Amino acid sequence: MIEKLIKDYAHPEKPEVRVRVGRFAGFVGIILNTLLFGIKIVLGLLFGSASIIADSINNLTDAGSNVLTVVGYTMIGKPADKDHPYGHARMEYLSSLFISIIVMILGIEMLTTSIDKIITPTASEKYDTIAIIIIASTILVKLVMSLFFRKLGRHISSDTLKAAFADSISDVIATSAVVAGMILTPVIGPYTDGIIGCVISVYITIMGIKLVIEASNTLIGKAPDTSFITELTHKIREYDGVLGIHDLVVHSYGAGKTFVSAHVEVDSATDVLISHDMVDAIEADILEQMGVNLVIHMDPICTTDPETNMLREKTLNIIQNISSEYSSPISMHDFRVVKGFCSQTKILFDVNISNEMPLSNEQLYKEIYDRIKKINPLFVLILTIDRDYFSQRYEDEN
């Protein structure tokens, strides 16, 4: 059915298909959530039920979030322009943030209403059996919606639709609580409705706060996904001329808009044109296989000089010992040895450290400097310390 309604549905890798699927899901959500809101608000006002009204407003909020989903995916579909050279895919993140804020605010307001209901309870109402059946039937509608959002969310790998699925499941729980209140209020007393309304409101508020945090983390710039980094580095390492990878930086501008830069170590003895051709091939393959715009900087290193290899091994042992002592990952790269006059030898290399490192850059430099000097007091250390953006690759280094 969905395949017939959405053109090229079977090709979710196409940006235009992703937009069509997202907008379709949004429109379906608007229609169904508005219908549910209308049914529940009428019954809630008719019976003076805070819990039913709270649940109806939750459906209205869902309809509003679906509107933002439609708007967001419409903006995502806009091509790149002079002012937005990376496109508009990040509108999905902004839509998620706006939806999350609305959910959180309405949850707080619903909580206030429910508390007032407890403070000044009204006489217990006996709910009509038909009303209970109607409200209960909306649970099935929400359950179907949740499965619908999950199917489409997985199909196009959409965080927005996956969140809509989670929200719909939470509505199933909330409405189930409302039905329980309709049945129990006449038996237990007038406070029951307000208490259940409070429970639903607290749940919605907490969910809104979590969504705000998640959306904010995405906009601020959260660490890249571990599985993505693992797949990318493994693919790069498959090439015979690649000796090491470091300084990997990932920038995401939305789905299908990922830009990565990386430094790749190559043998300095290899013809530079051959290494350059290899780098071009890696960049083209990664774009084709993963849809990632990769830019590689070549770092030539010497692998044939025995003294350089010996010093590299000793220095690497020093780095590994410090890493173990401070329980913090450290990697070494771009190791070079420059022999000067009067037996003075320069040791040059870079290290990457994570935010777990308890030492400052100055303290870490001194640790390494003191241990290098124990190998040979005449060594001159030239060290660059970089803070890394993720720690997954340390499992593959050293």
C-alpha positions as CSV (number, residue, x, y, z in Angstrom):
1,M,0.0,0.0,0.0
2,I,2.7,2.5,1.0
3,E,4.8,1.5,-2.0
4,K,2.0,2.6,-4.3
5,L,1.5,5.9,-2.6
6,I,5.1,7.0,-2.5
7,K,7.1,7.2,-5.7
8,D,10.4,5.2,-5.7
9,Y,9.7,4.0,-2.1
10,A,12.0,1.1,-2.7
11,H,15.0,3.4,-3.0
12,P,15.4,5.2,0.4
13,E,19.0,6.1,-0.4
14,K,17.7,8.8,-2.7
15,P,17.3,12.2,-0.9
16,E,14.1,13.0,-2.7
17,V,12.5,9.6,-1.6
18,R,13.5,10.3,2.0
19,V,11.7,13.7,1.8
20,R,8.6,12.1,0.3
21,V,8.5,9.4,3.0
22,G,9.0,11.9,5.9
23,R,6.3,14.2,4.6
24,F,3.9,11.4,4.0
25,A,4.4,10.2,7.6
26,G,3.8,13.7,8.9
27,F,0.6,14.2,7.0
28,V,-0.8,10.8,8.2
29,G,0.1,11.8,11.7
30,I,-1.6,15.2,11.5
31,I,-4.9,13.6,10.3
32,L,-5.0,10.8,12.9
33,N,-3.8,12.8,15.8
34,T,-6.2,15.7,15.1
35,L,-9.0,13.1,14.9
36,L,-8.0,11.6,18.2
37,F,-7.8,15.1,19.8
38,G,-11.3,16.0,18.7
39,I,-12.8,12.8,20.1
40,K,-11.0,13.0,23.4
41,I,-11.5,16.8,24.0
42,V,-15.2,16.4,23.5
43,L,-15.5,13.5,25.9
44,G,-13.1,15.2,28.4
45,L,-15.2,18.4,28.5
46,L,-18.4,16.5,28.6
47,F,-17.3,14.5,31.7
48,G,-15.0,17.2,33.2
49,S,-12.1,14.8,33.2
50,A,-8.6,16.2,33.7
51,S,-7.0,13.0,32.6
52,I,-9.0,12.8,29.3
53,I,-8.3,16.5,28.6
54,A,-4.6,16.0,29.3
55,D,-4.5,13.0,27.0
56,S,-6.3,15.0,24.3
57,I,-3.9,17.8,24.5
58,N,-1.1,15.3,24.2
59,N,-2.6,14.2,20.9
60,L,-2.9,17.8,19.8
61,T,0.8,18.2,20.6
62,D,1.5,15.2,18.5
63,A,-0.4,16.7,15.6
64,G,1.7,19.9,16.0
65,S,4.9,17.9,16.0
66,N,3.7,16.2,12.8
67,V,3.2,19.6,11.3
68,L,6.8,20.5,12.1
69,T,7.9,17.1,10.6
70,V,6.2,18.1,7.4
71,V,7.8,21.5,7.4
72,G,11.1,20.1,8.3
73,Y,11.2,17.6,5.5
74,T,10.0,20.2,3.1
75,M,13.0,22.4,4.1
76,I,15.3,19.4,3.9
77,G,14.3,18.9,0.3
78,K,15.5,22.4,-0.7
79,P,18.7,22.3,-2.7
80,A,21.9,23.9,-1.5
81,D,22.2,27.6,-2.3
82,K,24.7,30.4,-1.9
83,D,23.9,31.0,1.8
84,H,23.6,27.3,2.6
85,P,26.3,25.5,0.6
86,Y,25.8,22.3,2.6
87,G,22.1,22.1,2.0
88,H,19.2,22.3,4.5
89,A,19.2,18.8,6.0
90,R,19.8,20.1,9.5
91,M,16.3,21.5,9.6
92,E,15.4,18.0,10.8
93,Y,17.4,18.7,14.0
94,L,15.7,22.1,14.5
95,S,12.2,20.5,14.0
96,S,13.1,17.9,16.6
97,L,14.2,20.6,19.1
98,F,11.0,22.7,18.6
99,I,8.8,19.6,19.0
100,S,10.6,18.6,22.2
101,I,10.2,22.1,23.7
102,I,6.5,22.1,23.0
103,V,6.0,18.6,24.5
104,M,7.9,19.7,27.7
105,I,6.0,23.0,28.1
106,L,2.6,21.3,27.6
107,G,3.5,18.5,30.0
108,I,4.2,21.1,32.7
109,E,0.9,22.9,32.0
110,M,-1.0,19.7,32.1
111,L,0.6,18.9,35.5
112,T,-0.6,22.2,36.9
113,T,-4.1,21.5,35.8
114,S,-4.1,18.0,37.3
115,I,-2.7,19.3,40.6
116,D,-5.6,21.9,40.7
117,K,-8.0,19.0,40.1
118,I,-6.6,17.2,43.2
119,I,-6.7,20.4,45.4
120,T,-10.2,21.2,44.4
121,P,-11.9,17.9,43.4
122,T,-15.3,17.8,41.9
123,A,-17.9,15.1,42.4
124,S,-17.0,11.8,40.9
125,E,-18.5,11.3,37.5
126,K,-19.8,8.0,36.2
127,Y,-18.5,7.6,32.7
128,D,-20.8,6.2,30.0
129,T,-19.7,2.7,28.8
130,I,-19.7,3.9,25.2
131,A,-17.3,6.7,26.1
132,I,-15.0,4.2,27.8
133,I,-15.1,2.0,24.7
134,I,-14.4,5.0,22.4
135,I,-11.4,6.1,24.4
136,A,-10.1,2.5,24.6
137,S,-10.4,2.2,20.8
138,T,-8.0,5.1,20.4
139,I,-5.3,3.0,22.0
140,L,-5.5,0.6,19.0
141,V,-5.2,3.6,16.6
142,K,-2.1,4.9,18.4
143,L,-0.6,1.4,18.3
144,V,-1.1,1.2,14.6
145,M,0.4,4.6,14.2
146,S,3.5,3.6,16.2
147,L,4.1,0.6,14.0
148,F,3.6,2.9,11.0
149,F,6.2,5.4,12.2
150,R,8.6,2.6,13.1
151,K,8.4,1.0,9.6
152,L,9.0,4.3,7.8
153,G,11.6,5.4,10.3
154,R,13.6,2.3,9.8
155,H,13.1,2.4,6.0
156,I,14.8,5.9,5.7
157,S,16.9,5.8,8.9
158,S,15.0,8.8,10.3
159,D,15.6,9.9,13.9
160,T,12.5,12.1,13.7
161,L,10.2,9.2,12.7
162,K,11.9,6.9,15.3
163,A,11.1,9.5,17.9
164,A,7.5,9.7,16.6
165,F,7.3,5.9,17.1
166,A,8.5,6.2,20.7
167,D,6.1,9.1,21.3
168,S,3.2,7.0,20.0
169,I,4.0,4.1,22.2
170,S,4.1,6.5,25.2
171,D,0.6,7.7,24.1
172,V,-0.6,4.1,24.2
173,I,0.5,3.9,27.8
174,A,-0.9,7.3,28.7
175,T,-4.3,6.5,27.2
176,S,-4.4,3.1,28.9
177,A,-3.9,5.0,32.2
178,V,-6.8,7.3,31.2
179,V,-9.1,4.4,30.6
180,A,-8.1,3.0,34.0
181,G,-9.0,6.3,35.6
182,M,-12.4,6.4,33.9
183,I,-13.2,3.0,35.3
184,L,-11.7,3.6,38.8
185,T,-12.7,7.2,39.5
186,P,-16.4,6.3,40.3
187,V,-15.2,3.5,42.6
188,I,-12.3,5.1,44.4
189,G,-13.2,8.7,44.4
190,P,-12.8,12.2,42.8
191,Y,-9.0,12.4,43.5
192,T,-8.3,9.4,41.2
193,D,-8.7,11.5,38.0
194,G,-6.4,14.2,39.1
195,I,-3.7,11.7,40.3
196,I,-3.8,9.8,37.0
197,G,-3.6,13.2,35.2
198,C,-0.5,14.0,37.2
199,V,1.1,10.7,36.3
200,I,0.5,11.2,32.6
201,S,1.7,14.8,32.8
202,V,4.9,13.9,34.6
203,Y,5.6,11.2,32.1
204,I,5.1,13.6,29.2
205,T,7.3,16.3,30.8
206,I,10.1,13.8,31.4
207,M,9.8,12.6,27.8
208,G,9.9,16.2,26.6
209,I,13.0,17.0,28.7
210,K,14.8,13.9,27.3
211,L,13.9,14.9,23.7
212,V,15.2,18.4,24.3
213,I,18.5,17.1,25.6
214,E,18.8,14.7,22.7
215,A,18.0,17.3,20.1
216,S,20.3,19.8,21.7
217,N,23.2,17.3,21.8
218,T,22.7,16.8,18.0
219,L,22.8,20.5,17.3
220,I,25.7,21.2,19.6
221,G,27.7,18.4,18.0
222,K,27.7,15.0,19.7
223,A,30.4,12.4,19.1
224,P,30.1,10.5,15.9
225,D,28.5,7.0,16.1
226,T,30.9,4.3,17.0
227,S,29.7,1.9,14.4
228,F,30.2,4.6,11.7
229,I,33.7,5.3,12.8
230,T,34.6,1.6,12.9
231,E,33.2,1.0,9.4
232,L,35.0,4.0,8.0
233,T,38.4,3.3,9.5
234,H,38.2,-0.4,8.6
235,K,37.5,0.5,5.0
236,I,40.4,2.9,4.8
237,R,42.8,0.4,6.4
238,E,41.9,-2.2,3.7
239,Y,44.2,-0.4,1.3
240,D,47.8,-1.8,1.3
241,G,49.5,1.6,1.2
242,V,47.8,2.9,4.4
243,L,50.1,2.6,7.4
244,G,47.9,4.6,9.9
245,I,45.0,6.9,10.4
246,H,44.7,9.8,12.7
247,D,43.1,13.3,13.2
248,L,39.7,12.1,11.9
249,V,37.1,14.9,12.0
250,V,33.5,14.3,11.3
251,H,30.9,17.0,10.4
252,S,27.3,16.1,9.9
253,Y,24.9,18.5,8.1
254,G,22.0,16.0,8.3
255,A,21.2,12.7,6.7
256,G,23.3,12.1,3.6
257,K,25.4,15.2,4.3
258,T,28.4,13.9,6.2
259,F,31.9,15.4,5.6
260,V,35.0,13.8,7.0
261,S,38.7,14.8,7.0
262,A,41.5,12.4,7.9
263,H,45.2,12.1,8.0
264,V,46.6,8.9,6.5
265,E,50.2,7.8,7.0
266,V,52.0,6.5,3.9
267,D,55.5,5.2,3.2
268,S,57.8,8.0,2.3
269,A,59.7,5.7,0.0
270,T,56.7,5.2,-2.2
271,D,56.3,7.4,-5.2
272,V,54.2,10.4,-4.2
273,L,52.0,10.0,-7.4
274,I,51.2,6.4,-6.5
275,S,50.3,7.4,-2.9
276,H,48.2,10.2,-4.3
277,D,46.3,7.9,-6.7
278,M,45.6,5.6,-3.7
279,V,44.2,8.5,-1.7
280,D,42.0,9.5,-4.6
281,A,40.7,5.9,-4.9
282,I,39.9,5.8,-1.2
283,E,37.9,9.1,-1.3
284,A,35.9,7.9,-4.4
285,D,35.2,4.5,-2.9
286,I,34.0,5.9,0.5
287,L,31.7,8.3,-1.3
288,E,30.2,5.5,-3.4
289,Q,29.9,2.9,-0.6
290,M,29.0,5.1,2.4
291,G,27.8,8.4,0.9
292,V,30.5,10.2,2.8
293,N,32.5,13.2,1.5
294,L,36.0,12.3,2.6
295,V,39.1,14.4,2.3
296,I,42.5,12.8,3.1
297,H,45.7,14.5,4.0
298,M,48.8,12.3,3.3
299,D,51.5,12.1,6.0
300,P,54.7,10.4,4.7
301,I,56.7,8.5,7.3
302,C,60.0,6.7,7.1
303,T,59.8,2.9,7.5
304,T,63.2,1.7,6.2
305,D,65.7,3.4,8.6
306,P,66.7,1.0,11.4
307,E,67.6,3.8,13.9
308,T,64.3,5.6,13.3
309,N,62.3,2.3,13.7
310,M,64.2,1.6,16.9
311,L,63.4,5.1,18.4
312,R,59.8,4.8,17.2
313,E,59.4,1.6,19.1
314,K,60.9,3.0,22.3
315,T,58.8,6.1,22.1
316,L,55.7,4.1,21.5
317,N,56.4,2.1,24.6
318,I,56.7,5.3,26.6
319,I,53.3,6.5,25.2
320,Q,51.7,3.2,26.0
321,N,53.0,3.2,29.6
322,I,51.7,6.8,30.2
323,S,48.4,5.8,28.7
324,S,48.2,2.8,31.1
325,E,49.3,4.7,34.1
326,Y,46.7,7.4,33.7
327,S,44.0,5.1,32.3
328,S,43.5,7.4,29.3
329,P,43.9,6.5,25.6
330,I,46.8,8.1,23.8
331,S,47.9,7.4,20.2
332,M,51.2,8.5,18.4
333,H,51.6,9.4,14.8
334,D,53.8,11.3,12.3
335,F,57.0,10.1,14.0
336,R,60.2,11.5,12.5
337,V,63.8,11.7,13.4
338,V,66.0,14.6,12.2
339,K,69.8,14.2,12.8
340,G,71.6,17.5,13.4
341,F,75.1,18.7,14.2
342,C,77.1,17.7,17.4
343,S,75.2,14.4,17.8
344,Q,72.0,16.4,18.4
345,T,68.9,14.5,17.2
346,K,65.4,15.9,17.0
347,I,62.5,13.6,17.8
348,L,59.3,14.9,16.2
349,F,55.9,13.4,16.6
350,D,52.2,14.1,17.5
351,V,50.0,12.5,20.1
352,N,46.2,12.4,20.2
353,I,44.5,12.4,23.6
354,S,40.9,12.2,24.7
355,N,39.0,14.3,27.2
356,E,39.6,11.5,29.7
357,M,43.3,12.6,30.1
358,P,43.7,14.1,33.6
359,L,47.0,15.9,32.7
360,S,47.1,19.3,31.1
361,N,49.0,19.5,27.8
362,E,52.0,21.0,29.7
363,Q,52.0,18.2,32.2
364,L,51.8,15.6,29.6
365,Y,54.6,17.2,27.6
366,K,56.8,17.1,30.6
367,E,56.0,13.4,31.3
368,I,57.0,12.5,27.7
369,Y,60.0,14.8,27.6
370,D,61.5,13.4,30.8
371,R,61.2,9.8,29.6
372,I,62.6,10.6,26.1
373,K,65.6,12.2,27.8
374,K,66.4,9.0,29.6
375,I,66.9,7.3,26.2
376,N,69.5,10.0,25.3
377,P,70.0,13.3,27.1
378,L,71.0,15.0,23.8
379,F,67.6,14.3,22.1
380,V,65.5,17.4,21.4
381,L,61.7,16.7,21.6
382,I,59.3,18.5,19.3
383,L,55.9,17.4,20.3
384,T,52.4,18.4,19.2
385,I,49.5,17.4,21.4
386,D,46.0,17.2,19.9
387,R,42.7,16.6,21.7
388,D,40.8,14.0,19.8
389,Y,37.1,14.1,19.0
390,F,36.5,10.4,19.7
391,S,38.3,7.4,21.2
392,Q,37.1,4.5,19.2
393,R,40.2,4.3,16.9
394,Y,42.6,3.9,19.8
395,E,41.5,0.3,19.8
396,D,43.1,-0.2,16.4
397,E,46.2,2.0,17.0
398,N,49.5,1.2,18.6
